[in-house]
């Protein structure tokens, strides 16, 4: 796959951004995959990178990937991240609620 194909595919572009520019987010994805969520973690990330809400959302070092959650709380969390200077944030659904839905 050449770079034009990767740039045209939002999943591949998002994965490349996570791996290259978001080391703490990437580490959290790996940790989630090693935990109770298992390999479903990778499906959640890919679904969010395709635009499906409520699966995965992350911000780190000025980079944002995934799709926001359908929660009023999301705006409050974003404000607190800015206010308190959090280095990164990763949002996941509860394990029991992993069937994301648009």
Backbone as XML, in Angstrom:
<?xml version="1.0"?>
<chain id="A" units="angstrom">
  <residue number="1" name="UNK">
    <atom name="N" x="0.851" y="-1.164" z="0.000"/>
    <atom name="CA" x="0.000" y="0.000" z="0.000"/>
    <atom name="C" x="0.900" y="1.231" z="0.000"/>
  </residue>
  <residue number="2" name="UNK">
    <atom name="N" x="0.648" y="2.167" z="-0.912"/>
    <atom name="CA" x="1.444" y="3.387" z="-0.934"/>
    <atom name="C" x="0.842" y="4.440" z="-0.013"/>
  </residue>
  <residue number="3" name="UNK">
    <atom name="N" x="1.546" y="5.548" z="0.173"/>
    <atom name="CA" x="1.100" y="6.556" z="1.132"/>
    <atom name="C" x="-0.208" y="7.203" z="0.719"/>
  </residue>
  <residue number="4" name="UNK">
    <atom name="N" x="-0.515" y="7.265" z="-0.594"/>
    <atom name="CA" x="-1.789" y="7.850" z="-1.028"/>
    <atom name="C" x="-2.955" y="6.984" z="-0.579"/>
  </residue>
  <residue number="5" name="UNK">
    <atom name="N" x="-2.797" y="5.672" z="-0.630"/>
    <atom name="CA" x="-3.850" y="4.767" z="-0.189"/>
    <atom name="C" x="-4.062" y="4.893" z="1.314"/>
  </residue>
  <residue number="6" name="UNK">
    <atom name="N" x="-2.959" y="4.952" z="2.079"/>
    <atom name="CA" x="-3.071" y="5.081" z="3.525"/>
    <atom name="C" x="-3.747" y="6.394" z="3.905"/>
  </residue>
  <residue number="7" name="UNK">
    <atom name="N" x="-3.416" y="7.467" z="3.188"/>
    <atom name="CA" x="-4.011" y="8.764" z="3.499"/>
    <atom name="C" x="-5.495" y="8.779" z="3.175"/>
  </residue>
  <residue number="8" name="UNK">
    <atom name="N" x="-5.911" y="8.020" z="2.163"/>
    <atom name="CA" x="-7.319" y="7.984" z="1.769"/>
    <atom name="C" x="-8.150" y="7.115" z="2.708"/>
  </residue>
  <residue number="9" name="UNK">
    <atom name="N" x="-7.531" y="6.216" z="3.431"/>
    <atom name="CA" x="-8.228" y="5.313" z="4.342"/>
    <atom name="C" x="-8.150" y="5.893" z="5.759"/>
  </residue>
  <residue number="10" name="UNK">
    <atom name="N" x="-9.293" y="6.341" z="6.324"/>
    <atom name="CA" x="-9.237" y="6.969" z="7.647"/>
    <atom name="C" x="-8.755" y="6.028" z="8.747"/>
  </residue>
  <residue number="11" name="UNK">
    <atom name="N" x="-9.000" y="4.738" z="8.597"/>
    <atom name="CA" x="-8.544" y="3.792" z="9.621"/>
    <atom name="C" x="-7.023" y="3.709" z="9.601"/>
  </residue>
  <residue number="12" name="UNK">
    <atom name="N" x="-6.444" y="3.523" z="8.421"/>
    <atom name="CA" x="-4.990" y="3.419" z="8.331"/>
    <atom name="C" x="-4.305" y="4.723" z="8.735"/>
  </residue>
  <residue number="13" name="UNK">
    <atom name="N" x="-4.903" y="5.849" z="8.341"/>
    <atom name="CA" x="-4.340" y="7.151" z="8.712"/>
    <atom name="C" x="-4.397" y="7.344" z="10.231"/>
  </residue>
  <residue number="14" name="UNK">
    <atom name="N" x="-5.520" y="6.965" z="10.845"/>
    <atom name="CA" x="-5.659" y="7.094" z="12.295"/>
    <atom name="C" x="-4.698" y="6.188" z="13.047"/>
  </residue>
  <residue number="15" name="UNK">
    <atom name="N" x="-4.565" y="4.948" z="12.587"/>
    <atom name="CA" x="-3.628" y="4.021" z="13.225"/>
    <atom name="C" x="-2.196" y="4.528" z="13.110"/>
  </residue>
  <residue number="16" name="UNK">
    <atom name="N" x="-1.851" y="5.061" z="11.946"/>
    <atom name="CA" x="-0.505" y="5.608" z="11.747"/>
    <atom name="C" x="-0.264" y="6.792" z="12.686"/>
  </residue>
  <residue number="17" name="UNK">
    <atom name="N" x="-1.268" y="7.657" z="12.845"/>
    <atom name="CA" x="-1.130" y="8.807" z="13.745"/>
    <atom name="C" x="-0.948" y="8.336" z="15.188"/>
  </residue>
  <residue number="18" name="UNK">
    <atom name="N" x="-1.741" y="7.358" z="15.608"/>
    <atom name="CA" x="-1.619" y="6.841" z="16.976"/>
    <atom name="C" x="-0.213" y="6.293" z="17.203"/>
  </residue>
  <residue number="19" name="UNK">
    <atom name="N" x="0.257" y="5.461" z="16.297"/>
    <atom name="CA" x="1.567" y="4.821" z="16.468"/>
    <atom name="C" x="2.708" y="5.829" z="16.422"/>
  </residue>
  <residue number="20" name="UNK">
    <atom name="N" x="2.610" y="6.835" z="15.558"/>
    <atom name="CA" x="3.708" y="7.784" z="15.376"/>
    <atom name="C" x="3.699" y="8.940" z="16.372"/>
  </residue>
  <residue number="21" name="UNK">
    <atom name="N" x="2.501" y="9.418" z="16.733"/>
    <atom name="CA" x="2.406" y="10.680" z="17.468"/>
    <atom name="C" x="1.718" y="10.599" z="18.828"/>
  </residue>
  <residue number="22" name="UNK">
    <atom name="N" x="1.185" y="9.439" z="19.182"/>
    <atom name="CA" x="0.402" y="9.336" z="20.415"/>
    <atom name="C" x="0.856" y="8.122" z="21.244"/>
  </residue>
  <residue number="23" name="UNK">
    <atom name="N" x="2.074" y="8.174" z="21.785"/>
    <atom name="CA" x="2.612" y="6.991" z="22.468"/>
    <atom name="C" x="1.830" y="6.558" z="23.703"/>
  </residue>
  <residue number="24" name="UNK">
    <atom name="N" x="1.279" y="7.494" z="24.460"/>
    <atom name="CA" x="0.524" y="7.109" z="25.660"/>
    <atom name="C" x="-0.817" y="6.494" z="25.277"/>
  </residue>
  <residue number="25" name="UNK">
    <atom name="N" x="-1.425" y="7.018" z="24.227"/>
    <atom name="CA" x="-2.673" y="6.436" z="23.724"/>
    <atom name="C" x="-2.409" y="5.028" z="23.203"/>
  </residue>
  <residue number="26" name="UNK">
    <atom name="N" x="-1.333" y="4.871" z="22.443"/>
    <atom name="CA" x="-0.971" y="3.562" z="21.900"/>
    <atom name="C" x="-0.730" y="2.564" z="23.042"/>
  </residue>
  <residue number="27" name="UNK">
    <atom name="N" x="-0.059" y="3.015" z="24.099"/>
    <atom name="CA" x="0.191" y="2.141" z="25.246"/>
    <atom name="C" x="-1.123" y="1.747" z="25.923"/>
  </residue>
  <residue number="28" name="UNK">
    <atom name="N" x="-2.067" y="2.679" z="26.004"/>
    <atom name="CA" x="-3.361" y="2.357" z="26.611"/>
    <atom name="C" x="-4.128" y="1.344" z="25.766"/>
  </residue>
  <residue number="29" name="UNK">
    <atom name="N" x="-4.059" y="1.485" z="24.457"/>
    <atom name="CA" x="-4.718" y="0.512" z="23.571"/>
    <atom name="C" x="-4.128" y="-0.877" z="23.813"/>
  </residue>
  <residue number="30" name="UNK">
    <atom name="N" x="-2.813" y="-0.952" z="23.890"/>
    <atom name="CA" x="-2.152" y="-2.240" z="24.143"/>
    <atom name="C" x="-2.562" y="-2.807" z="25.506"/>
  </residue>
  <residue number="31" name="UNK">
    <atom name="N" x="-2.646" y="-1.949" z="26.520"/>
    <atom name="CA" x="-3.050" y="-2.402" z="27.851"/>
    <atom name="C" x="-4.489" y="-2.896" z="27.862"/>
  </residue>
  <residue number="32" name="UNK">
    <atom name="N" x="-5.362" y="-2.186" z="27.162"/>
    <atom name="CA" x="-6.765" y="-2.624" z="27.080"/>
    <atom name="C" x="-6.855" y="-3.979" z="26.388"/>
  </residue>
  <residue number="33" name="UNK">
    <atom name="N" x="-6.061" y="-4.160" z="25.351"/>
    <atom name="CA" x="-6.083" y="-5.427" z="24.611"/>
    <atom name="C" x="-5.568" y="-6.586" z="25.468"/>
  </residue>
  <residue number="34" name="UNK">
    <atom name="N" x="-4.693" y="-6.283" z="26.411"/>
    <atom name="CA" x="-4.157" y="-7.319" z="27.300"/>
    <atom name="C" x="-5.089" y="-7.590" z="28.482"/>
  </residue>
  <residue number="35" name="UNK">
    <atom name="N" x="-6.110" y="-6.756" z="28.661"/>
    <atom name="CA" x="-7.025" y="-6.892" z="29.791"/>
    <atom name="C" x="-8.312" y="-7.591" z="29.420"/>
  </residue>
  <residue number="36" name="UNK">
    <atom name="N" x="-9.372" y="-7.300" z="30.164"/>
    <atom name="CA" x="-10.640" y="-8.006" z="29.975"/>
    <atom name="C" x="-11.298" y="-7.739" z="28.619"/>
  </residue>
  <residue number="37" name="UNK">
    <atom name="N" x="-10.977" y="-6.629" z="28.004"/>
    <atom name="CA" x="-11.567" y="-6.299" z="26.707"/>
    <atom name="C" x="-10.949" y="-7.159" z="25.597"/>
  </residue>
  <residue number="38" name="UNK">
    <atom name="N" x="-9.717" y="-7.546" z="25.784"/>
    <atom name="CA" x="-9.034" y="-8.412" z="24.818"/>
    <atom name="C" x="-8.941" y="-7.821" z="23.425"/>
  </residue>
  <residue number="39" name="UNK">
    <atom name="N" x="-8.986" y="-8.688" z="22.444"/>
    <atom name="CA" x="-8.810" y="-8.266" z="21.056"/>
    <atom name="C" x="-9.956" y="-7.393" z="20.554"/>
  </residue>
  <residue number="40" name="UNK">
    <atom name="N" x="-11.072" y="-7.368" z="21.270"/>
    <atom name="CA" x="-12.175" y="-6.484" z="20.885"/>
    <atom name="C" x="-11.725" y="-5.022" z="20.920"/>
  </residue>
  <residue number="41" name="UNK">
    <atom name="N" x="-10.672" y="-4.740" z="21.671"/>
    <atom name="CA" x="-10.106" y="-3.389" z="21.745"/>
    <atom name="C" x="-9.797" y="-2.872" z="20.349"/>
  </residue>
  <residue number="42" name="UNK">
    <atom name="N" x="-9.152" y="-3.683" z="19.539"/>
    <atom name="CA" x="-8.731" y="-3.239" z="18.213"/>
    <atom name="C" x="-9.937" y="-2.971" z="17.313"/>
  </residue>
  <residue number="43" name="UNK">
    <atom name="N" x="-10.985" y="-3.762" z="17.467"/>
    <atom name="CA" x="-12.207" y="-3.524" z="16.691"/>
    <atom name="C" x="-12.853" y="-2.211" z="17.095"/>
  </residue>
  <residue number="44" name="UNK">
    <atom name="N" x="-12.847" y="-1.901" z="18.396"/>
    <atom name="CA" x="-13.422" y="-0.643" z="18.870"/>
    <atom name="C" x="-12.670" y="0.547" z="18.274"/>
  </residue>
  <residue number="45" name="UNK">
    <atom name="N" x="-11.350" y="0.472" z="18.273"/>
    <atom name="CA" x="-10.544" y="1.569" z="17.713"/>
    <atom name="C" x="-10.851" y="1.734" z="16.233"/>
  </residue>
  <residue number="46" name="UNK">
    <atom name="N" x="-10.881" y="0.656" z="15.491"/>
    <atom name="CA" x="-11.152" y="0.740" z="14.051"/>
    <atom name="C" x="-12.552" y="1.281" z="13.770"/>
  </residue>
  <residue number="47" name="UNK">
    <atom name="N" x="-13.521" y="0.854" z="14.546"/>
    <atom name="CA" x="-14.890" y="1.349" z="14.343"/>
    <atom name="C" x="-14.955" y="2.852" z="14.602"/>
  </residue>
  <residue number="48" name="UNK">
    <atom name="N" x="-14.276" y="3.311" z="15.634"/>
    <atom name="CA" x="-14.258" y="4.748" z="15.937"/>
    <atom name="C" x="-13.532" y="5.533" z="14.851"/>
  </residue>
  <residue number="49" name="UNK">
    <atom name="N" x="-12.464" y="4.968" z="14.318"/>
    <atom name="CA" x="-11.731" y="5.643" z="13.247"/>
    <atom name="C" x="-12.560" y="5.735" z="11.964"/>
  </residue>
  <residue number="50" name="UNK">
    <atom name="N" x="-13.531" y="4.841" z="11.831"/>
    <atom name="CA" x="-14.458" y="4.894" z="10.690"/>
    <atom name="C" x="-15.599" y="5.871" z="10.927"/>
  </residue>
  <residue number="51" name="UNK">
    <atom name="N" x="-15.698" y="6.411" z="12.167"/>
    <atom name="CA" x="-16.721" y="7.401" z="12.453"/>
    <atom name="C" x="-17.843" y="6.948" z="13.355"/>
  </residue>
  <residue number="52" name="UNK">
    <atom name="N" x="-17.749" y="5.748" z="13.913"/>
    <atom name="CA" x="-18.806" y="5.255" z="14.800"/>
    <atom name="C" x="-18.610" y="5.810" z="16.211"/>
  </residue>
  <residue number="53" name="UNK">
    <atom name="N" x="-19.619" y="6.506" z="16.753"/>
    <atom name="CA" x="-19.478" y="7.073" z="18.097"/>
    <atom name="C" x="-19.552" y="5.999" z="19.181"/>
  </residue>
  <residue number="54" name="UNK">
    <atom name="N" x="-19.122" y="6.378" z="20.375"/>
    <atom name="CA" x="-19.255" y="5.548" z="21.575"/>
    <atom name="C" x="-18.342" y="4.333" z="21.614"/>
  </residue>
  <residue number="55" name="UNK">
    <atom name="N" x="-17.296" y="4.329" z="20.812"/>
    <atom name="CA" x="-16.375" y="3.183" z="20.787"/>
    <atom name="C" x="-14.995" y="3.532" z="21.341"/>
  </residue>
  <residue number="56" name="UNK">
    <atom name="N" x="-14.427" y="4.658" z="20.898"/>
    <atom name="CA" x="-13.075" y="5.047" z="21.272"/>
    <atom name="C" x="-12.867" y="6.497" z="20.857"/>
  </residue>
  <residue number="57" name="UNK">
    <atom name="N" x="-12.208" y="7.260" z="21.718"/>
    <atom name="CA" x="-11.897" y="8.654" z="21.418"/>
    <atom name="C" x="-10.659" y="9.009" z="22.212"/>
  </residue>
  <residue number="58" name="UNK">
    <atom name="N" x="-9.679" y="9.644" z="21.578"/>
    <atom name="CA" x="-8.445" y="9.974" z="22.282"/>
    <atom name="C" x="-7.878" y="11.302" z="21.799"/>
  </residue>
  <residue number="59" name="UNK">
    <atom name="N" x="-7.216" y="11.988" z="22.720"/>
    <atom name="CA" x="-6.511" y="13.229" z="22.410"/>
    <atom name="C" x="-5.180" y="13.197" z="23.149"/>
  </residue>
  <residue number="60" name="UNK">
    <atom name="N" x="-4.115" y="13.517" z="22.425"/>
    <atom name="CA" x="-2.777" y="13.531" z="23.018"/>
    <atom name="C" x="-1.873" y="14.424" z="22.187"/>
  </residue>
  <residue number="61" name="UNK">
    <atom name="N" x="-1.189" y="15.318" z="22.836"/>
    <atom name="CA" x="-0.201" y="16.154" z="22.154"/>
    <atom name="C" x="-0.745" y="16.921" z="20.966"/>
  </residue>
  <residue number="62" name="UNK">
    <atom name="N" x="-1.977" y="17.363" z="21.043"/>
    <atom name="CA" x="-2.579" y="18.115" z="19.944"/>
    <atom name="C" x="-3.188" y="17.255" z="18.852"/>
  </residue>
  <residue number="63" name="UNK">
    <atom name="N" x="-3.109" y="15.950" z="18.981"/>
    <atom name="CA" x="-3.699" y="15.023" z="18.008"/>
    <atom name="C" x="-4.981" y="14.452" z="18.595"/>
  </residue>
  <residue number="64" name="UNK">
    <atom name="N" x="-6.001" y="14.324" z="17.766"/>
    <atom name="CA" x="-7.279" y="13.761" z="18.194"/>
    <atom name="C" x="-7.662" y="12.668" z="17.206"/>
  </residue>
  <residue number="65" name="UNK">
    <atom name="N" x="-8.046" y="11.502" z="17.726"/>
    <atom name="CA" x="-8.472" y="10.391" z="16.878"/>
    <atom name="C" x="-9.727" y="9.756" z="17.462"/>
  </residue>
  <residue number="66" name="UNK">
    <atom name="N" x="-10.472" y="9.073" z="16.619"/>
    <atom name="CA" x="-11.689" y="8.409" z="17.050"/>
    <atom name="C" x="-12.890" y="9.286" z="16.812"/>
  </residue>
  <residue number="67" name="UNK">
    <atom name="N" x="-13.993" y="8.909" z="17.417"/>
    <atom name="CA" x="-15.250" y="9.637" z="17.282"/>
    <atom name="C" x="-15.787" y="9.903" z="18.679"/>
  </residue>
  <residue number="68" name="UNK">
    <atom name="N" x="-16.218" y="11.141" z="18.953"/>
    <atom name="CA" x="-16.700" y="11.467" z="20.307"/>
    <atom name="C" x="-17.863" y="10.580" z="20.742"/>
  </residue>
  <residue number="69" name="UNK">
    <atom name="N" x="-18.021" y="10.489" z="22.029"/>
    <atom name="CA" x="-19.137" y="9.760" z="22.623"/>
    <atom name="C" x="-20.368" y="10.648" z="22.626"/>
  </residue>
  <residue number="70" name="UNK">
    <atom name="N" x="-21.534" y="10.044" z="22.579"/>
    <atom name="CA" x="-22.799" y="10.774" z="22.609"/>
    <atom name="C" x="-23.177" y="11.102" z="24.054"/>
  </residue>
  <residue number="71" name="UNK">
    <atom name="N" x="-22.363" y="11.885" z="24.702"/>
    <atom name="CA" x="-22.598" y="12.241" z="26.092"/>
    <atom name="C" x="-22.445" y="13.747" z="26.256"/>
  </residue>
  <residue number="72" name="UNK">
    <atom name="N" x="-23.318" y="14.347" z="27.020"/>
    <atom name="CA" x="-23.138" y="15.752" z="27.354"/>
    <atom name="C" x="-21.854" y="15.916" z="28.157"/>
  </residue>
  <residue number="73" name="UNK">
    <atom name="N" x="-21.480" y="14.885" z="28.879"/>
    <atom name="CA" x="-20.286" y="14.899" z="29.699"/>
    <atom name="C" x="-19.018" y="15.130" z="28.872"/>
  </residue>
  <residue number="74" name="UNK">
    <atom name="N" x="-19.019" y="14.756" z="27.600"/>
    <atom name="CA" x="-17.835" y="14.887" z="26.766"/>
    <atom name="C" x="-17.319" y="16.321" z="26.767"/>
  </residue>
  <residue number="75" name="UNK">
    <atom name="N" x="-18.190" y="17.307" z="26.662"/>
    <atom name="CA" x="-17.776" y="18.712" z="26.674"/>
    <atom name="C" x="-17.159" y="19.076" z="28.025"/>
  </residue>
  <residue number="76" name="UNK">
    <atom name="N" x="-17.730" y="18.576" z="29.114"/>
    <atom name="CA" x="-17.184" y="18.841" z="30.442"/>
    <atom name="C" x="-15.795" y="18.219" z="30.598"/>
  </residue>
  <residue number="77" name="UNK">
    <atom name="N" x="-15.645" y="16.995" z="30.116"/>
    <atom name="CA" x="-14.349" y="16.328" z="30.188"/>
    <atom name="C" x="-13.324" y="17.112" z="29.379"/>
  </residue>
  <residue number="78" name="UNK">
    <atom name="N" x="-13.684" y="17.536" z="28.181"/>
    <atom name="CA" x="-12.766" y="18.307" z="27.338"/>
    <atom name="C" x="-12.344" y="19.597" z="28.034"/>
  </residue>
  <residue number="79" name="UNK">
    <atom name="N" x="-13.281" y="20.281" z="28.682"/>
    <atom name="CA" x="-12.963" y="21.514" z="29.399"/>
    <atom name="C" x="-11.995" y="21.242" z="30.548"/>
  </residue>
  <residue number="80" name="UNK">
    <atom name="N" x="-12.182" y="20.143" z="31.253"/>
    <atom name="CA" x="-11.290" y="19.812" z="32.357"/>
    <atom name="C" x="-9.900" y="19.425" z="31.866"/>
  </residue>
  <residue number="81" name="UNK">
    <atom name="N" x="-9.833" y="18.754" z="30.730"/>
    <atom name="CA" x="-8.540" y="18.408" z="30.146"/>
    <atom name="C" x="-7.746" y="19.683" z="29.890"/>
  </residue>
  <residue number="82" name="UNK">
    <atom name="N" x="-8.399" y="20.678" z="29.317"/>
    <atom name="CA" x="-7.732" y="21.954" z="29.037"/>
    <atom name="C" x="-7.401" y="22.676" z="30.342"/>
  </residue>
  <residue number="83" name="UNK">
    <atom name="N" x="-8.378" y="22.759" z="31.238"/>
    <atom name="CA" x="-8.196" y="23.494" z="32.496"/>
    <atom name="C" x="-7.060" y="22.924" z="33.334"/>
  </residue>
  <residue number="84" name="UNK">
    <atom name="N" x="-6.992" y="21.607" z="33.447"/>
    <atom name="CA" x="-5.996" y="20.992" z="34.312"/>
    <atom name="C" x="-4.752" y="20.525" z="33.557"/>
  </residue>
  <residue number="85" name="UNK">
    <atom name="N" x="-4.711" y="20.753" z="32.262"/>
    <atom name="CA" x="-3.516" y="20.450" z="31.484"/>
    <atom name="C" x="-3.195" y="18.977" z="31.353"/>
  </residue>
  <residue number="86" name="UNK">
    <atom name="N" x="-4.201" y="18.151" z="31.201"/>
    <atom name="CA" x="-3.961" y="16.714" z="31.031"/>
    <atom name="C" x="-3.167" y="16.470" z="29.750"/>
  </residue>
  <residue number="87" name="UNK">
    <atom name="N" x="-2.213" y="15.581" z="29.830"/>
    <atom name="CA" x="-1.378" y="15.278" z="28.670"/>
    <atom name="C" x="-2.085" y="14.444" z="27.621"/>
  </residue>
  <residue number="88" name="UNK">
    <atom name="N" x="-3.025" y="13.648" z="28.071"/>
    <atom name="CA" x="-3.785" y="12.838" z="27.120"/>
    <atom name="C" x="-5.071" y="12.363" z="27.777"/>
  </residue>
  <residue number="89" name="UNK">
    <atom name="N" x="-5.993" y="11.960" z="26.929"/>
    <atom name="CA" x="-7.250" y="11.389" z="27.407"/>
    <atom name="C" x="-7.661" y="10.301" z="26.421"/>
  </residue>
  <residue number="90" name="UNK">
    <atom name="N" x="-8.119" y="9.192" z="26.961"/>
    <atom name="CA" x="-8.633" y="8.101" z="26.139"/>
    <atom name="C" x="-9.985" y="7.708" z="26.717"/>
  </residue>
  <residue number="91" name="UNK">
    <atom name="N" x="-10.991" y="7.654" z="25.872"/>
    <atom name="CA" x="-12.334" y="7.269" z="26.313"/>
    <atom name="C" x="-12.709" y="5.929" z="25.680"/>
  </residue>
  <residue number="92" name="UNK">
    <atom name="N" x="-13.216" y="5.034" z="26.531"/>
    <atom name="CA" x="-13.677" y="3.702" z="26.115"/>
    <atom name="C" x="-15.087" y="3.502" z="26.633"/>
  </residue>
  <residue number="93" name="UNK">
    <atom name="N" x="-15.875" y="2.639" z="25.983"/>
    <atom name="CA" x="-17.161" y="2.268" z="26.571"/>
    <atom name="C" x="-16.929" y="1.341" z="27.749"/>
  </residue>
  <residue number="94" name="UNK">
    <atom name="N" x="-17.898" y="1.255" z="28.637"/>
    <atom name="CA" x="-17.791" y="0.269" z="29.692"/>
    <atom name="C" x="-17.707" y="-1.113" z="29.059"/>
  </residue>
  <residue number="95" name="UNK">
    <atom name="N" x="-16.968" y="-2.011" z="29.641"/>
    <atom name="CA" x="-16.809" y="-3.346" z="29.066"/>
    <atom name="C" x="-18.167" y="-4.001" z="28.844"/>
  </residue>
  <residue number="96" name="UNK">
    <atom name="N" x="-19.093" y="-3.813" z="29.779"/>
    <atom name="CA" x="-20.412" y="-4.433" z="29.662"/>
    <atom name="C" x="-21.252" y="-3.801" z="28.554"/>
  </residue>
  <residue number="97" name="UNK">
    <atom name="N" x="-20.856" y="-2.615" z="28.090"/>
    <atom name="CA" x="-21.628" y="-1.907" z="27.074"/>
    <atom name="C" x="-20.881" y="-1.791" z="25.762"/>
  </residue>
  <residue number="98" name="UNK">
    <atom name="N" x="-20.044" y="-2.763" z="25.443"/>
    <atom name="CA" x="-19.176" y="-2.643" z="24.298"/>
    <atom name="C" x="-19.868" y="-2.679" z="22.957"/>
  </residue>
  <residue number="99" name="UNK">
    <atom name="N" x="-21.095" y="-3.034" z="22.906"/>
    <atom name="CA" x="-21.788" y="-3.025" z="21.615"/>
    <atom name="C" x="-22.085" y="-1.565" z="21.270"/>
  </residue>
  <residue number="100" name="UNK">
    <atom name="N" x="-21.103" y="-0.901" z="20.697"/>
    <atom name="CA" x="-21.266" y="0.504" z="20.316"/>
    <atom name="C" x="-22.407" y="0.608" z="19.304"/>
  </residue>
  <residue number="101" name="UNK">
    <atom name="N" x="-22.995" y="1.738" z="19.284"/>
    <atom name="CA" x="-24.056" y="1.930" z="18.321"/>
    <atom name="C" x="-24.071" y="3.388" z="17.895"/>
  </residue>
  <residue number="102" name="UNK">
    <atom name="N" x="-24.417" y="3.604" z="16.651"/>
    <atom name="CA" x="-24.443" y="4.971" z="16.116"/>
    <atom name="C" x="-25.755" y="5.621" z="16.496"/>
  </residue>
</chain>
